[in-house]
Amino acid sequence: ESWYFVHFTVYAAIALGYLHQIPTGNEFAAHPVQADYWIALYAAVLALLLVYRVAVPILRARRHRLRVAAVRPEGRGVTSIEVSGEELDRLGVQPGQFMLWRFASRGRWWQSHPFSLSAVPDGSRLRITVKGVGDFSDAIAQVRPGTRVFAEGPFGVFTSQAASGRRIALIAGGIGITPLRALFEEMADAGMEVTLIHRVISRKEAVFEDELREIAERHAGAVFHLLAGDHRSLKGRALLAPERLAELVPGIAKRDVYVCGPVGMMDETIAALRALDVDQDRIHSERFALAG
Protein backbone atom coordinates (compact mmCIF):
# COMPACT_ATOMS: atom_id res chain seq x y z
CA GLU A 1 0.00 0.00 0.00
CA SER A 2 2.89 2.37 0.75
CA TRP A 3 4.38 1.72 -2.66
CA TYR A 4 0.96 2.29 -4.24
CA PHE A 5 0.59 5.76 -2.71
CA VAL A 6 4.19 6.70 -3.51
CA HIS A 7 3.54 5.59 -7.07
CA PHE A 8 0.70 8.11 -7.32
CA THR A 9 3.09 10.95 -6.49
CA VAL A 10 4.51 10.49 -10.00
CA TYR A 11 1.39 12.19 -11.32
CA ALA A 12 2.08 15.19 -9.10
CA ALA A 13 5.69 15.25 -10.32
CA ILE A 14 4.50 15.31 -13.94
CA ALA A 15 2.12 18.19 -13.21
CA LEU A 16 4.84 20.16 -11.44
CA GLY A 17 7.22 19.41 -14.30
CA TYR A 18 4.71 20.87 -16.75
CA LEU A 19 4.36 24.07 -14.71
CA HIS A 20 8.11 24.44 -14.57
CA GLN A 21 8.75 23.52 -18.18
CA ILE A 22 6.10 25.28 -20.25
CA PRO A 23 5.19 28.67 -18.66
CA THR A 24 8.68 29.56 -17.43
CA GLY A 25 11.12 27.45 -19.46
CA ASN A 26 13.34 29.63 -21.66
CA GLU A 27 13.38 27.07 -24.49
CA PHE A 28 9.59 27.13 -24.73
CA ALA A 29 8.78 30.73 -23.79
CA ALA A 30 10.85 31.92 -26.75
CA HIS A 31 9.74 29.18 -29.16
CA PRO A 32 5.93 28.78 -29.19
CA VAL A 33 6.03 25.94 -31.76
CA GLN A 34 8.16 23.85 -29.44
CA ALA A 35 5.85 24.71 -26.55
CA ASP A 36 2.79 23.65 -28.57
CA TYR A 37 4.48 20.34 -29.41
CA TRP A 38 5.17 19.53 -25.75
CA ILE A 39 1.69 20.67 -24.70
CA ALA A 40 0.29 18.23 -27.26
CA LEU A 41 2.39 15.43 -25.75
CA TYR A 42 1.09 16.20 -22.26
CA ALA A 43 -2.48 16.34 -23.56
CA ALA A 44 -2.10 13.00 -25.36
CA VAL A 45 -0.74 11.31 -22.23
CA LEU A 46 -3.55 12.77 -20.10
CA ALA A 47 -6.16 11.63 -22.63
CA LEU A 48 -4.76 8.09 -22.71
CA LEU A 49 -4.67 7.99 -18.92
CA LEU A 50 -8.31 9.11 -18.61
CA VAL A 51 -9.49 6.75 -21.34
CA TYR A 52 -7.74 3.54 -20.26
CA ARG A 53 -7.52 4.00 -16.48
CA VAL A 54 -10.93 5.62 -15.92
CA ALA A 55 -13.35 5.51 -18.85
CA VAL A 56 -12.70 1.97 -20.13
CA PRO A 57 -13.03 0.26 -16.70
CA ILE A 58 -16.24 2.18 -15.96
CA LEU A 59 -17.77 1.42 -19.37
CA ARG A 60 -16.72 -2.22 -19.12
CA ALA A 61 -18.27 -2.48 -15.67
CA ARG A 62 -21.55 -1.04 -16.94
CA ARG A 63 -21.50 -3.28 -20.00
CA HIS A 64 -20.58 -6.57 -18.34
CA ARG A 65 -22.06 -5.91 -14.87
CA LEU A 66 -19.45 -7.98 -13.07
CA ARG A 67 -20.41 -9.16 -9.59
CA VAL A 68 -19.19 -11.76 -7.14
CA ALA A 69 -21.38 -14.82 -7.63
CA ALA A 70 -19.77 -17.22 -5.16
CA VAL A 71 -16.89 -17.46 -2.69
CA ARG A 72 -15.53 -20.92 -1.97
CA PRO A 73 -12.61 -22.14 0.18
CA GLU A 74 -10.27 -24.44 -1.74
CA GLY A 75 -7.79 -25.34 0.96
CA ARG A 76 -5.63 -23.90 3.69
CA GLY A 77 -5.59 -20.13 3.07
CA VAL A 78 -6.79 -20.51 -0.54
CA THR A 79 -10.10 -19.10 -1.79
CA SER A 80 -11.84 -19.19 -5.18
CA ILE A 81 -14.09 -16.36 -6.28
CA GLU A 82 -16.56 -16.81 -9.11
CA VAL A 83 -17.53 -13.64 -10.94
CA SER A 84 -20.68 -13.51 -13.04
CA GLY A 85 -21.68 -10.98 -15.66
CA GLU A 86 -23.09 -10.34 -19.11
CA GLU A 87 -21.42 -11.01 -22.46
CA LEU A 88 -18.21 -12.12 -20.76
CA ASP A 89 -17.05 -13.84 -23.94
CA ARG A 90 -16.50 -10.37 -25.40
CA LEU A 91 -13.76 -9.75 -22.85
CA GLY A 92 -11.54 -12.03 -24.93
CA VAL A 93 -9.82 -13.53 -21.88
CA GLN A 94 -8.06 -16.86 -22.43
CA PRO A 95 -6.92 -19.59 -20.02
CA GLY A 96 -3.46 -18.69 -18.73
CA GLN A 97 -4.06 -14.95 -18.80
CA PHE A 98 -4.59 -12.65 -15.82
CA MET A 99 -6.64 -9.55 -15.14
CA LEU A 100 -6.43 -6.70 -12.62
CA TRP A 101 -9.31 -7.15 -10.19
CA ARG A 102 -10.91 -4.51 -7.99
CA PHE A 103 -13.72 -5.34 -5.54
CA ALA A 104 -16.07 -2.50 -4.67
CA SER A 105 -16.30 -3.19 -0.97
CA ARG A 106 -15.08 -1.35 2.09
CA GLY A 107 -11.30 -1.31 2.33
CA ARG A 108 -10.81 -2.87 -1.11
CA TRP A 109 -12.30 -0.50 -3.70
CA TRP A 110 -9.08 1.49 -4.14
CA GLN A 111 -6.84 -1.57 -4.69
CA SER A 112 -6.47 -3.62 -7.86
CA HIS A 113 -4.53 -6.89 -7.87
CA PRO A 114 -3.47 -9.28 -10.65
CA PHE A 115 -4.98 -12.77 -10.51
CA SER A 116 -5.03 -15.46 -13.20
CA LEU A 117 -8.13 -17.36 -14.22
CA SER A 118 -8.26 -20.78 -12.56
CA ALA A 119 -10.91 -22.22 -14.87
CA VAL A 120 -11.82 -21.96 -18.54
CA PRO A 121 -14.25 -19.02 -18.98
CA ASP A 122 -17.70 -20.15 -20.12
CA GLY A 123 -19.14 -16.81 -21.22
CA SER A 124 -21.17 -16.27 -18.06
CA ARG A 125 -18.65 -16.76 -15.24
CA LEU A 126 -14.97 -16.21 -14.52
CA ARG A 127 -13.10 -17.84 -11.67
CA ILE A 128 -9.98 -16.69 -9.87
CA THR A 129 -8.23 -18.41 -6.98
CA VAL A 130 -6.25 -16.49 -4.38
CA LYS A 131 -3.79 -17.59 -1.72
CA GLY A 132 -3.63 -15.43 1.39
CA VAL A 133 -0.16 -13.88 1.59
CA GLY A 134 -0.96 -10.31 2.69
CA ASP A 135 -3.66 -7.98 4.00
CA PHE A 136 -5.65 -7.94 0.76
CA SER A 137 -5.45 -11.61 -0.15
CA ASP A 138 -5.93 -12.71 3.47
CA ALA A 139 -9.24 -10.84 3.55
CA ILE A 140 -10.43 -11.95 0.11
CA ALA A 141 -12.48 -14.76 1.66
CA GLN A 142 -14.62 -12.07 3.34
CA VAL A 143 -15.87 -10.66 0.01
CA ARG A 144 -19.61 -11.17 -0.16
CA PRO A 145 -21.65 -12.44 -3.11
CA GLY A 146 -23.21 -9.53 -4.96
CA THR A 147 -20.16 -7.28 -4.55
CA ARG A 148 -19.52 -5.16 -7.64
CA VAL A 149 -16.30 -6.05 -9.47
CA PHE A 150 -14.13 -3.98 -11.82
CA ALA A 151 -11.63 -5.78 -14.03
CA GLU A 152 -8.92 -4.57 -16.39
CA GLY A 153 -7.34 -6.77 -19.03
CA PRO A 154 -6.83 -9.48 -20.06
CA PHE A 155 -3.04 -9.44 -19.97
CA GLY A 156 -0.28 -11.94 -20.74
CA VAL A 157 0.74 -14.40 -23.45
CA PHE A 158 0.94 -17.49 -21.23
CA THR A 159 -1.70 -19.20 -23.36
CA SER A 160 -2.13 -22.29 -25.51
CA GLN A 161 -1.40 -20.17 -28.56
CA ALA A 162 2.26 -20.01 -27.47
CA ALA A 163 2.64 -23.76 -28.05
CA SER A 164 4.29 -24.93 -31.26
CA GLY A 165 2.71 -28.38 -31.20
CA ARG A 166 0.00 -30.51 -29.60
CA ARG A 167 2.16 -32.38 -27.07
CA ILE A 168 2.35 -30.37 -23.85
CA ALA A 169 3.76 -30.61 -20.32
CA LEU A 170 2.51 -28.32 -17.56
CA ILE A 171 4.57 -28.00 -14.36
CA ALA A 172 3.16 -26.04 -11.42
CA GLY A 173 4.55 -25.22 -8.00
CA GLY A 174 2.15 -24.41 -5.16
CA ILE A 175 -0.46 -21.78 -5.99
CA GLY A 176 1.15 -21.48 -9.43
CA ILE A 177 -1.36 -24.18 -10.34
CA THR A 178 -4.07 -21.57 -10.97
CA PRO A 179 -3.30 -20.63 -14.61
CA LEU A 180 -2.15 -24.18 -15.40
CA ARG A 181 -5.39 -25.66 -14.10
CA ALA A 182 -7.26 -23.56 -16.69
CA LEU A 183 -4.77 -24.48 -19.43
CA PHE A 184 -5.00 -28.18 -18.54
CA GLU A 185 -8.76 -28.14 -19.01
CA GLU A 186 -8.59 -26.16 -22.25
CA MET A 187 -5.85 -28.32 -23.78
CA ALA A 188 -7.49 -31.57 -22.73
CA ASP A 189 -10.81 -30.46 -24.22
CA ALA A 190 -8.96 -29.62 -27.46
CA GLY A 191 -7.64 -33.18 -27.71
CA MET A 192 -4.01 -32.31 -27.00
CA GLU A 193 -1.65 -34.77 -25.35
CA VAL A 194 -1.04 -32.96 -22.08
CA THR A 195 0.59 -33.97 -18.79
CA LEU A 196 0.24 -31.79 -15.68
CA ILE A 197 2.62 -32.06 -12.72
CA HIS A 198 1.67 -30.21 -9.52
CA ARG A 199 4.51 -29.86 -7.01
CA VAL A 200 3.52 -29.10 -3.41
CA ILE A 201 5.36 -29.29 -0.10
CA SER A 202 2.53 -31.19 1.60
CA ARG A 203 -0.67 -32.83 0.41
CA LYS A 204 -2.66 -30.30 2.45
CA GLU A 205 -1.48 -27.52 0.11
CA ALA A 206 -2.83 -29.22 -3.00
CA VAL A 207 -5.84 -27.47 -4.56
CA PHE A 208 -8.07 -28.59 -7.43
CA GLU A 209 -6.94 -32.21 -7.00
CA ASP A 210 -10.42 -33.63 -7.54
CA GLU A 211 -11.05 -31.34 -10.51
CA LEU A 212 -7.73 -32.21 -12.14
CA ARG A 213 -8.22 -35.95 -11.69
CA GLU A 214 -11.71 -35.65 -13.17
CA ILE A 215 -10.32 -33.83 -16.23
CA ALA A 216 -7.67 -36.53 -16.65
CA GLU A 217 -10.28 -39.28 -16.38
CA ARG A 218 -12.45 -37.66 -19.07
CA HIS A 219 -9.68 -37.35 -21.65
CA ALA A 220 -7.50 -40.17 -22.92
CA GLY A 221 -4.58 -37.85 -23.69
CA ALA A 222 -4.58 -36.05 -20.30
CA VAL A 223 -2.39 -37.17 -17.38
CA PHE A 224 -2.16 -35.64 -13.90
CA HIS A 225 0.61 -36.16 -11.31
CA LEU A 226 0.60 -34.73 -7.79
CA LEU A 227 4.07 -34.65 -6.20
CA ALA A 228 4.20 -33.89 -2.48
CA GLY A 229 7.38 -33.63 -0.45
CA ASP A 230 9.15 -31.47 2.11
CA HIS A 231 11.72 -29.24 0.39
CA ARG A 232 13.61 -28.90 3.65
CA SER A 233 14.68 -32.52 3.44
CA LEU A 234 14.66 -32.88 -0.35
CA LYS A 235 16.09 -29.40 -0.98
CA GLY A 236 13.39 -28.79 -3.56
CA ARG A 237 15.21 -30.69 -6.30
CA ALA A 238 14.56 -34.41 -6.07
CA LEU A 239 10.88 -34.35 -7.06
CA LEU A 240 11.58 -32.30 -10.20
CA ALA A 241 15.03 -33.67 -11.05
CA PRO A 242 15.70 -34.27 -14.78
CA GLU A 243 15.44 -38.04 -14.51
CA ARG A 244 12.13 -37.76 -12.63
CA LEU A 245 10.65 -35.38 -15.21
CA ALA A 246 11.73 -37.71 -18.02
CA GLU A 247 10.00 -40.59 -16.22
CA LEU A 248 6.75 -38.70 -15.62
CA VAL A 249 6.56 -37.08 -19.06
CA PRO A 250 7.70 -39.44 -21.84
CA GLY A 251 9.28 -37.57 -24.74
CA ILE A 252 9.45 -34.32 -22.77
CA ALA A 253 12.32 -33.04 -24.95
CA LYS A 254 9.87 -32.81 -27.86
CA ARG A 255 7.08 -31.10 -25.96
CA ASP A 256 6.18 -27.51 -25.20
CA VAL A 257 6.56 -27.04 -21.44
CA TYR A 258 4.70 -24.45 -19.35
CA VAL A 259 6.12 -23.65 -15.91
CA CYS A 260 4.54 -21.53 -13.17
CA GLY A 261 5.32 -21.23 -9.49
CA PRO A 262 7.72 -19.69 -6.97
CA VAL A 263 10.91 -18.24 -8.43
CA GLY A 264 13.25 -20.85 -6.92
CA MET A 265 11.11 -23.76 -8.10
CA MET A 266 10.89 -22.27 -11.59
CA ASP A 267 14.63 -21.70 -11.91
CA GLU A 268 15.39 -25.27 -10.87
CA THR A 269 12.70 -26.69 -13.15
CA ILE A 270 13.89 -24.73 -16.18
CA ALA A 271 17.46 -25.85 -15.49
CA ALA A 272 16.23 -29.46 -15.38
CA LEU A 273 14.38 -29.00 -18.66
CA ARG A 274 17.48 -27.59 -20.34
CA ALA A 275 19.44 -30.61 -19.05
CA LEU A 276 16.85 -32.77 -20.83
CA ASP A 277 17.51 -30.86 -24.08
CA VAL A 278 14.15 -29.11 -24.15
CA ASP A 279 14.56 -26.25 -26.61
CA GLN A 280 14.48 -22.81 -25.00
CA ASP A 281 11.76 -21.70 -27.43
CA ARG A 282 9.52 -24.49 -26.12
CA ILE A 283 9.76 -23.42 -22.48
CA HIS A 284 7.00 -20.98 -21.50
CA SER A 285 7.09 -19.51 -18.01
CA GLU A 286 4.99 -17.24 -15.87
CA ARG A 287 6.74 -15.55 -12.95
CA PHE A 288 3.95 -15.95 -10.47
CA ALA A 289 3.54 -12.78 -8.41
CA LEU A 290 1.94 -13.26 -5.01
CA ALA A 291 -0.23 -10.19 -4.64
CA GLY A 292 -0.79 -8.99 -1.06
C-alpha positions as CSV (number, residue, x, y, z in Angstrom):
1,E,0.0,0.0,0.0
2,S,2.9,2.4,0.8
3,W,4.4,1.7,-2.7
4,Y,1.0,2.3,-4.2
5,F,0.6,5.8,-2.7
6,V,4.2,6.7,-3.5
7,H,3.5,5.6,-7.1
8,F,0.7,8.1,-7.3
9,T,3.1,11.0,-6.5
10,V,4.5,10.5,-10.0
11,Y,1.4,12.2,-11.3
12,A,2.1,15.2,-9.1
13,A,5.7,15.2,-10.3
14,I,4.5,15.3,-13.9
15,A,2.1,18.2,-13.2
16,L,4.8,20.2,-11.4
17,G,7.2,19.4,-14.3
18,Y,4.7,20.9,-16.7
19,L,4.4,24.1,-14.7
20,H,8.1,24.4,-14.6
21,Q,8.7,23.5,-18.2
22,I,6.1,25.3,-20.3
23,P,5.2,28.7,-18.7
24,T,8.7,29.6,-17.4
25,G,11.1,27.5,-19.5
26,N,13.3,29.6,-21.7
27,E,13.4,27.1,-24.5
28,F,9.6,27.1,-24.7
29,A,8.8,30.7,-23.8
30,A,10.8,31.9,-26.7
31,H,9.7,29.2,-29.2
32,P,5.9,28.8,-29.2
33,V,6.0,25.9,-31.8
34,Q,8.2,23.8,-29.4
35,A,5.8,24.7,-26.6
36,D,2.8,23.7,-28.6
37,Y,4.5,20.3,-29.4
38,W,5.2,19.5,-25.8
39,I,1.7,20.7,-24.7
40,A,0.3,18.2,-27.3
41,L,2.4,15.4,-25.8
42,Y,1.1,16.2,-22.3
43,A,-2.5,16.3,-23.6
44,A,-2.1,13.0,-25.4
45,V,-0.7,11.3,-22.2
46,L,-3.6,12.8,-20.1
47,A,-6.2,11.6,-22.6
48,L,-4.8,8.1,-22.7
49,L,-4.7,8.0,-18.9
50,L,-8.3,9.1,-18.6
51,V,-9.5,6.7,-21.3
52,Y,-7.7,3.5,-20.3
53,R,-7.5,4.0,-16.5
54,V,-10.9,5.6,-15.9
55,A,-13.4,5.5,-18.9
56,V,-12.7,2.0,-20.1
57,P,-13.0,0.3,-16.7
58,I,-16.2,2.2,-16.0
59,L,-17.8,1.4,-19.4
60,R,-16.7,-2.2,-19.1
61,A,-18.3,-2.5,-15.7
62,R,-21.6,-1.0,-16.9
63,R,-21.5,-3.3,-20.0
64,H,-20.6,-6.6,-18.3
65,R,-22.1,-5.9,-14.9
66,L,-19.5,-8.0,-13.1
67,R,-20.4,-9.2,-9.6
68,V,-19.2,-11.8,-7.1
69,A,-21.4,-14.8,-7.6
70,A,-19.8,-17.2,-5.2
71,V,-16.9,-17.5,-2.7
72,R,-15.5,-20.9,-2.0
73,P,-12.6,-22.1,0.2
74,E,-10.3,-24.4,-1.7
75,G,-7.8,-25.3,1.0
76,R,-5.6,-23.9,3.7
77,G,-5.6,-20.1,3.1
78,V,-6.8,-20.5,-0.5
79,T,-10.1,-19.1,-1.8
80,S,-11.8,-19.2,-5.2
81,I,-14.1,-16.4,-6.3
82,E,-16.6,-16.8,-9.1
83,V,-17.5,-13.6,-10.9
84,S,-20.7,-13.5,-13.0
85,G,-21.7,-11.0,-15.7
86,E,-23.1,-10.3,-19.1
87,E,-21.4,-11.0,-22.5
88,L,-18.2,-12.1,-20.8
89,D,-17.1,-13.8,-23.9
90,R,-16.5,-10.4,-25.4
91,L,-13.8,-9.7,-22.9
92,G,-11.5,-12.0,-24.9
93,V,-9.8,-13.5,-21.9
94,Q,-8.1,-16.9,-22.4
95,P,-6.9,-19.6,-20.0
96,G,-3.5,-18.7,-18.7
97,Q,-4.1,-15.0,-18.8
98,F,-4.6,-12.7,-15.8
99,M,-6.6,-9.5,-15.1
100,L,-6.4,-6.7,-12.6
101,W,-9.3,-7.2,-10.2
102,R,-10.9,-4.5,-8.0
103,F,-13.7,-5.3,-5.5
104,A,-16.1,-2.5,-4.7
105,S,-16.3,-3.2,-1.0
106,R,-15.1,-1.4,2.1
107,G,-11.3,-1.3,2.3
108,R,-10.8,-2.9,-1.1
109,W,-12.3,-0.5,-3.7
110,W,-9.1,1.5,-4.1
111,Q,-6.8,-1.6,-4.7
112,S,-6.5,-3.6,-7.9
113,H,-4.5,-6.9,-7.9
114,P,-3.5,-9.3,-10.6
115,F,-5.0,-12.8,-10.5
116,S,-5.0,-15.5,-13.2
117,L,-8.1,-17.4,-14.2
118,S,-8.3,-20.8,-12.6
119,A,-10.9,-22.2,-14.9
120,V,-11.8,-22.0,-18.5
121,P,-14.3,-19.0,-19.0
122,D,-17.7,-20.1,-20.1
123,G,-19.1,-16.8,-21.2
124,S,-21.2,-16.3,-18.1
125,R,-18.7,-16.8,-15.2
126,L,-15.0,-16.2,-14.5
127,R,-13.1,-17.8,-11.7
128,I,-10.0,-16.7,-9.9
129,T,-8.2,-18.4,-7.0
130,V,-6.2,-16.5,-4.4
131,K,-3.8,-17.6,-1.7
132,G,-3.6,-15.4,1.4
133,V,-0.2,-13.9,1.6
134,G,-1.0,-10.3,2.7
135,D,-3.7,-8.0,4.0
136,F,-5.7,-7.9,0.8
137,S,-5.4,-11.6,-0.2
138,D,-5.9,-12.7,3.5
139,A,-9.2,-10.8,3.6
140,I,-10.4,-11.9,0.1
141,A,-12.5,-14.8,1.7
142,Q,-14.6,-12.1,3.3
143,V,-15.9,-10.7,0.0
144,R,-19.6,-11.2,-0.2
145,P,-21.7,-12.4,-3.1
146,G,-23.2,-9.5,-5.0
147,T,-20.2,-7.3,-4.6
148,R,-19.5,-5.2,-7.6
149,V,-16.3,-6.0,-9.5
150,F,-14.1,-4.0,-11.8
151,A,-11.6,-5.8,-14.0
152,E,-8.9,-4.6,-16.4
153,G,-7.3,-6.8,-19.0
154,P,-6.8,-9.5,-20.1
155,F,-3.0,-9.4,-20.0
156,G,-0.3,-11.9,-20.7
157,V,0.7,-14.4,-23.5
158,F,0.9,-17.5,-21.2
159,T,-1.7,-19.2,-23.4
160,S,-2.1,-22.3,-25.5
161,Q,-1.4,-20.2,-28.6
162,A,2.3,-20.0,-27.5
163,A,2.6,-23.8,-28.1
164,S,4.3,-24.9,-31.3
165,G,2.7,-28.4,-31.2
166,R,0.0,-30.5,-29.6
167,R,2.2,-32.4,-27.1
168,I,2.3,-30.4,-23.9
169,A,3.8,-30.6,-20.3
170,L,2.5,-28.3,-17.6
171,I,4.6,-28.0,-14.4
172,A,3.2,-26.0,-11.4
173,G,4.5,-25.2,-8.0
174,G,2.1,-24.4,-5.2
175,I,-0.5,-21.8,-6.0
176,G,1.2,-21.5,-9.4
177,I,-1.4,-24.2,-10.3
178,T,-4.1,-21.6,-11.0
179,P,-3.3,-20.6,-14.6
180,L,-2.2,-24.2,-15.4
181,R,-5.4,-25.7,-14.1
182,A,-7.3,-23.6,-16.7
183,L,-4.8,-24.5,-19.4
184,F,-5.0,-28.2,-18.5
185,E,-8.8,-28.1,-19.0
186,E,-8.6,-26.2,-22.3
187,M,-5.8,-28.3,-23.8
188,A,-7.5,-31.6,-22.7
189,D,-10.8,-30.5,-24.2
190,A,-9.0,-29.6,-27.5
191,G,-7.6,-33.2,-27.7
192,M,-4.0,-32.3,-27.0
193,E,-1.6,-34.8,-25.4
194,V,-1.0,-33.0,-22.1
195,T,0.6,-34.0,-18.8
196,L,0.2,-31.8,-15.7
197,I,2.6,-32.1,-12.7
198,H,1.7,-30.2,-9.5
199,R,4.5,-29.9,-7.0
200,V,3.5,-29.1,-3.4
201,I,5.4,-29.3,-0.1
202,S,2.5,-31.2,1.6
203,R,-0.7,-32.8,0.4
204,K,-2.7,-30.3,2.4
205,E,-1.5,-27.5,0.1
206,A,-2.8,-29.2,-3.0
207,V,-5.8,-27.5,-4.6
208,F,-8.1,-28.6,-7.4
209,E,-6.9,-32.2,-7.0
210,D,-10.4,-33.6,-7.5
211,E,-11.1,-31.3,-10.5
212,L,-7.7,-32.2,-12.1
213,R,-8.2,-35.9,-11.7
214,E,-11.7,-35.6,-13.2
215,I,-10.3,-33.8,-16.2
216,A,-7.7,-36.5,-16.7
217,E,-10.3,-39.3,-16.4
218,R,-12.5,-37.7,-19.1
219,H,-9.7,-37.3,-21.7
220,A,-7.5,-40.2,-22.9
221,G,-4.6,-37.8,-23.7
222,A,-4.6,-36.1,-20.3
223,V,-2.4,-37.2,-17.4
224,F,-2.2,-35.6,-13.9
225,H,0.6,-36.2,-11.3
226,L,0.6,-34.7,-7.8
227,L,4.1,-34.6,-6.2
228,A,4.2,-33.9,-2.5
229,G,7.4,-33.6,-0.5
230,D,9.2,-31.5,2.1
231,H,11.7,-29.2,0.4
232,R,13.6,-28.9,3.7
233,S,14.7,-32.5,3.4
234,L,14.7,-32.9,-0.4
235,K,16.1,-29.4,-1.0
236,G,13.4,-28.8,-3.6
237,R,15.2,-30.7,-6.3
238,A,14.6,-34.4,-6.1
239,L,10.9,-34.4,-7.1
240,L,11.6,-32.3,-10.2
241,A,15.0,-33.7,-11.0
242,P,15.7,-34.3,-14.8
243,E,15.4,-38.0,-14.5
244,R,12.1,-37.8,-12.6
245,L,10.6,-35.4,-15.2
246,A,11.7,-37.7,-18.0
247,E,10.0,-40.6,-16.2
248,L,6.7,-38.7,-15.6
249,V,6.6,-37.1,-19.1
250,P,7.7,-39.4,-21.8
251,G,9.3,-37.6,-24.7
252,I,9.5,-34.3,-22.8
253,A,12.3,-33.0,-24.9
254,K,9.9,-32.8,-27.9
255,R,7.1,-31.1,-26.0
256,D,6.2,-27.5,-25.2
257,V,6.6,-27.0,-21.4
258,Y,4.7,-24.4,-19.4
259,V,6.1,-23.7,-15.9
260,C,4.5,-21.5,-13.2
261,G,5.3,-21.2,-9.5
262,P,7.7,-19.7,-7.0
263,V,10.9,-18.2,-8.4
264,G,13.3,-20.8,-6.9
265,M,11.1,-23.8,-8.1
266,M,10.9,-22.3,-11.6
267,D,14.6,-21.7,-11.9
268,E,15.4,-25.3,-10.9
269,T,12.7,-26.7,-13.2
270,I,13.9,-24.7,-16.2
271,A,17.5,-25.8,-15.5
272,A,16.2,-29.5,-15.4
273,L,14.4,-29.0,-18.7
274,R,17.5,-27.6,-20.3
275,A,19.4,-30.6,-19.0
276,L,16.9,-32.8,-20.8
277,D,17.5,-30.9,-24.1
278,V,14.1,-29.1,-24.2
279,D,14.6,-26.2,-26.6
280,Q,14.5,-22.8,-25.0
281,D,11.8,-21.7,-27.4
282,R,9.5,-24.5,-26.1
283,I,9.8,-23.4,-22.5
284,H,7.0,-21.0,-21.5
285,S,7.1,-19.5,-18.0
286,E,5.0,-17.2,-15.9
287,R,6.7,-15.6,-13.0
288,F,4.0,-15.9,-10.5
289,A,3.5,-12.8,-8.4
290,L,1.9,-13.3,-5.0
291,A,-0.2,-10.2,-4.6
292,G,-0.8,-9.0,-1.1
